[in-house]
Amino acid sequence: MSENGDTTAAGEGLSDEEMVEQVQEQTPAEERYKDVFEREKDGTTTDTEAAKATGDELAGE
């Protein structure tokens, strides 16, 4: 809500890319990387498991 009482729709004026970025920033890492945690719940990453992961997952971003 703006200071004058007017409301705007969520995401109004943002591109799809900007919306994705905002949602990613607000999403906890444990949700974003849930599949990684599931794969690794029984032990450390093997070379095979590392090959399945993306660079971001391996970097912990």
N, C-alpha and C positions, 0 to 999 in steps of 0.2 A: 504494500500500500504506500502510496506517495504521501508527502506531507499535506497536500490539499484534499486528501480523502478519496481521490480517484484510485481505482484498482486497475491492474493490468493482468493479462493472462500470463501464466508461467512461461518463461522462455520467449516472450514476445520480443522481437527484434534481434534474436540470436540465430545464427546459422545452425544447421544440423551438427556440424563439427564442434561448434562452441557448446552446444547442449551436451554432446557426448563428453566433452572435456569436463564440464561442470559435474556431471553425474559420476564420472570416474574419480574426480577429486573427492567426492562425498561418499564413495563406496569404500567400506573398510577392506583392507588388503585380504583378510581372511575370506571374504566373499569373492573378491576378484580372482583369487588363486585357489579356490576351493578344490578344483580338479587336481592341482599339484599336491595339496595336502592329502587328498584321498589316495593318490598314486603312491605317496611316500610314507603312508601311515605305518607300514611294517618295517621300515628301515631307511637307510640313506639312499641317495640317488646313485644309481648305477649308470654306466655309460649308456645303456639302452634307454633308461628313464630320462637321462639328460638329453638324449636325441629327440625325445618326444616333446620336450619343453621348448618354449620360445626364449629368445634372448632376454626379454624383460623378466620372465619367470626366473631364469638363472641369475640375473643380476639383482633380483629382489626388489625391483621397482614397482 
